[in-house]
Each structure stands twice: as structure tokens, then as C-alpha cells.
């Protein structure tokens, strides 16, 4: 197996020059760099990444923990993170926590054990206290889609309550006064915030909050389908349905078709997230834009600024949702 010494001999340069070319931390002439690179290619020499990380205290790898690996929401987030870090010649190691406390902790420990320089965490089940304690360790962390006051400078998050408010207000401004709601799991923080926005919009308009018109879903299409069917059997009828994400809205629309309920003439529907699916289902889904790809980019920039000391990058912590009107809302 070729060594760095073999490369230096073949290229006719010093060991220090070979090291400078590999680490790209000191400028060398193009001619010298090409001689070193040609020698490495001829010898099929590959630097030992583990040894380099031990010597430099940097692995140039960032750990990313997400709730799930499937679905357009998480795909957009991970793509944003990876694109930003790839530009900076950094790499990502990805683990999934599945919204389970033990799985999230195991994933975090796995990433730390892999000597990641920093962690980008999309976690839902671990406590604020756990994350505060984790932040005091040697591995920097940035949270995405979660706000903790004590870690506010390390949080990249959305105003979820405003999103729930905007979705509900759009229905009310279209003349609807009987509004049903399909939420995510009640224990999740973003679920609670979006539901609070729904309640806020109702209260501002003098409409009574009716718990019988709220269904606890699971953020999946199947939950939206079951939710629509259950709400149709509720004691009170409704002309508008606010869904806490687009996947459940799509499931609700499918259930409506099976029940011969026309969207939007009989029931108007609005979602949340603005995933690519929203623009292609029929009718096209009105929704709340969740700039998760941009937030992924921002979490990566936080790492580049705070871990790799790229102070030229500015950080935006809070993002605002926006209403996207399409065809699934009709006026009364």
C-alpha cells in the first residue's frame, strides 16, 4: 500500500508539500499541485481520513438526525443541508430518530461516536432539558424545527402558530364559519402550536371552538383519510377543513372522493407544508408554505459559521410561514 512518502518521492517534492496539497490549507503552485496529484493517482494513494481527523481534530463530517427518512418534507430538508455543506466540502452522516425518545438518543450517540464535528438535530421526543445538557458538551448542536429559549441562538425554527392562524383565517375570510381540523399527534410541539393558531383565528372572528370538530391525526395520508371519515360522522357539519400538514390533507381529499363529497364546492380544504405534492393533486391544494429546504440550508450555515468559523455567513433563526392559495378553497 502506497504511503505519503512514496508520493513525495515520485512527485519529487517534500513530505510537507504533499501534506499542503492534500489538506489545501496552504497555497502551492499549480505545477507542483499537479505533480502531487498525478503521483497520488499513479500510486492509487488515498489519504487516511481517520488519521487526518485525529491529527486535525476535525472529521469534516456533520451528523444529521431526522425524524424519518421518507417523505417530501424530510427529503427537502436533508437536500438543503447536504447542498450547503457539499459546497463547503463537508459531508453528512444521517440517522433517523422516528419520533421516539430512546431512538433519538441512540442516534445522537451514534453520530457523536462517529466524531462528527457538529450535529443538526430534528428531534421531537427528547426533552428540552436533555438538549440543553447536550449543548454543553464538546460537539456543537443546532436544532431545526424546534425552539428552546435557553438555546435560542442555536435554533432554526418556524412560527407554527402563525401558520395555523393563516390557514384558518383564509377559510374564515372565504365566508366559512363551520371549520373542522385534523391535527398531528397532540404531544408534538409543532402540533400544539398549529392548533393554537387555529383556535386564535376562531376566537378573533367570534367563532366557538368545538372539540368535536377536531381529530388527532398522525401526519400521514392514512391519518387524514381516517380523520375525514370520522369528522363526517360528527354531530356538527362543516364546510371547511384545516389540516396540519399536506399529507393528511391529501388523505382527506381521497376520503372525500370515496364519500362523493366534492372539493371545494361542498368542503374546502387547506394543508400545511407546501410539499411538491400539493401542486399536483386535484384540485390543487391551498396550503401554508413551510420553507424547510431554506431552513436546512440555514442550519448548515450555522454549522459552517459556528464550528468552522466562517464568520462571513449571517444566520436567520426564525422563519415565517405564508399562505399559498390554489384551488381547494371556495367562497361561500
N, C-alpha and C positions, 0 to 999 in steps of 0.2 A: 504494500500500500504506500503510495507516494506521501511524502511529508512536505512541510513548508520549506525545509532545507533543500529538498530536491527541486522545488520550484525555483528557488533563488539561484541554484547552480545553473539550471537550464536557461533561465532568463538572463543570467549574468548580472544580477543585482544583489543588493544586500538583503538579509532577512527583514530588516526594518522597512525597506522599500516594499517588499511583498506584503508585510503587515499593513502598511499605509494604503495600498491598493485594495486589500480585502476589506478593511474597516472603513474606507472612504472618509477618514477623519482628517486627512492632510492632503493637500493638492500635490499631485505629481504630474509630470509632463505626459501628454497623450502618447508619445512614442514609448516611454517607459511603461505606462499602464498597459499598452497593447502587448508589449513583450511579456509582462507578467501574466496577463490573461491568456495569451497563446500558450505559455508554458503550462499553466493550470489545465488548459484544455487537452494538450498533448498527453499530460500525465494523468488525466482524469482525476485531478485533485479537487476535493470538496472540503471546505473548512469544517471543523468540528463545532457545530453550533452550541453544544452543551459546554464545551471548553471555553468558547468565546463568551458565553453568558456568565460563566463563573469568573472569568477574568475581568469582565466589564461591569458585572453586577446588573446587566441588562440582558433580557432574552429577546427583546423586540417583539414580544407576543403579548396580546391583551386578551384577557378572559372575558367572555360574554355569556351571561346566564339569562335565558329567556324562559317564559312560562311554557311555551310549546314551540315545536319546530315546524308545524304545519300551519297553513292558512296565509292569506294575503297580508294580514296585518303584521305578523311577525316576520314574514319574508321581506316586506318593505323596510322594517326597522333594521334587520340584520344587513340588508343590502346597503342601506345608508351608512351604517357603521363600517362595514368592510371597505366600501369605496373610499371613504375618507382616510382610513388607516393605510390602505394599499398605496394611496398617493404618497403617503409619508414613509413608505417601505416598511410598514409594520404588518404583523399578521395576527389573525384572531383564532382563538380556540373557543369552541362553542359547547355549552352544556345546557340541558333543559331541567327546569325545576318542577314542572307540572302542577304549579299552584299548591304544592304540598310542603309543609314546613321541613320535614326531615329530608326530602329530596332537594329542596333549595339549599339547605345547609351542606349536604353531601356534595352538591355541585360546586358550591363556593370553595369548600375544602379541596376538591379535586383541582380547581383552577389555581388556587394558591400553591398547591403541591407541584404544579407544573411550572412554577417560577414565573408566572405572568407578571408583567411589570405593573399592571393596573387591572381593575375589574369594572366592567359595565354591567349593572345588575337590573334586570326587570324582574322583580320579586314581589310576591303578593302575600305569602303566608308567614314569612318570618316577621318577628316583631320589630317595632321601632327601636326598642332597647338593644336588640341583637345587632342591628345595623349601626347604631351609634357606637357600640363597643367595637364592632368590626372596623369602623372608620379610624379607630385609634391605633390600629396595627400598622405594620410596615408596608402593606400593599394598599395604594390609594384606591378608593372606590367612588364611582359616580352612579347615581340612581336615575333610572329612566321611567317615566310614568308613575312617579311616587314623590310626595313632598313630606319631608320631616323638618320641622322648624330648626332643630339643632344642627341639621346638615344642609340648610337651605342653599348654600353656595355649591353644593355637590349634587343638586337635584335638577334634572331636566324634566319638566312636567307640563301637563295640560290643565287648563281651567275647566275641569269636567262639569262642575256645577253650571257654569255659563253655557256649556254645550247642551246640557239637558234643558236649560231655560230657553235657549234659542229654538230648539226643536219643538218644544211645547208652544212657545209663543207664535211660531209660524202657523200652527194649527188654529190657535185662537184667533189670530188676525185673518184667517181664511173663513171665519164665522163658526167654527166648531166649538161647542160647549160641552159635549159629552166625549171625554177623552179617556181612552184606556192606555195602559202602559205595560210593556214587557221589559222587566229589568234583568240584569245579570244576577249572579248569586249575591244575596244580601250581605254576606260577610266581607265582600270585597270593597275596598275604599273607593275605587272609581264608580262602582255601582251605587254606593251611598251618595256620592256627590252628584251623579247624574239624576238620581231620583229626587234629591233635594232641589235641583234646578226645575224639575217637572212640577214639584209642589210650589215652588216660588212663583212660577208663571201662573199657575192656577189661582193662587192667593191674590196676586196683583190684579187679576181680572175678575175677582169676586166669585170664582168658581170653587165649589166644595171638593175637597179631596175625598175620594171614595176608595177605601182599601179593596173593595170587591172588584174594582176595575184594574187592579194591579196583579200581575202574575210574575212570580220569580222564575226566570229562565236560567240558561246556562251559557250564554254567549255562542251557542251553536245553532245551526239551522233547525235541528230537531226540536230544540227548546222553543224556538219561535213558532214552529208548527203546532206543538202541543199547547203553547200559550194562547194562540189564536183560537184553537178549538175550545179551550177552557173558557176563554172570555166570551165567546159566542153563547155559552150556556149560562153566563152570569145573569143575575136578576135584572141588571140595568143594561140597556142597549147603548151602543156608542157609534159615533160616526168618524172618529179619528183614533189612530193607534200610533203611539210613540214607542219606538223600540230602542233599547240601549246599545245595540250595535247592528251593523248591516246584515250580518249572517242570520241573526234572528228575524230581522225584517224580511229577508228573502224567504225564510221558512214560513213566516206568517203569510206572505203573499201566495206561496204554494198551497197552504192550507185553505186560503180564501178561494182559490180557483176550484179546489176539490169540493168546497161547500157552495159553489156557484155564487159567491159574493164578489161583486165587481169592484176592482180597484181602479180609480179612486172614487167613482160615482157613488158607491154605497159606503165604503170605508176608505178614508185617506190614510196613508202610512208614511212615516218618516223614520229613517235609520240614524246611525251614528258610526263614523269612521271614514266614510267616503273611500271604501276599498274599490278596486277596479271593477268588481262585480256589479256595483251599484249603477254603473252607466250602461250595462248591457242586459240586465233583466228587464222584463216587461210588466207594467210600464217602468220606465227609468226611475230609479229610486231617489227621491229627495232625501238629503242626509246632512249630517254635520261633518265638515272636513276636519280630520284629525291629522295634522302634518307629521305623522310618525317617522317617515323617511328623513325629513329635515331634522327631527329630534334625534334620530340615530346619528346623523352627521354631527350634530352639536355635541352629543355625548362623546363621540370620538375626538372632537376638537378639544373638549375638556381634558381628555387624557393627554393629548399632544401638548397642551398648554401647561398642565399641572404636573405631569410626570416627566415629559421630555423637554420641558422648559421653553416651549415655543411661545414666547410672550407676545408675538405679533397677532395671535389669534384672539378675537373677542368672543365672549361667552354670553349666550342668551339663555336664561334659566326657565322662564315661564312662556308658554305658547298659548295663543288664543284660538279657540275653535271658530268656525264660520259656517253659516247656513248655505247649503248648495240646493237650490230649487230646481227640481226636474218635473216629472210628470205624475208622481204618485200622490199629489195633494190637489184636491179640488175645493173650490169655494162654495159655501152654502148660500 
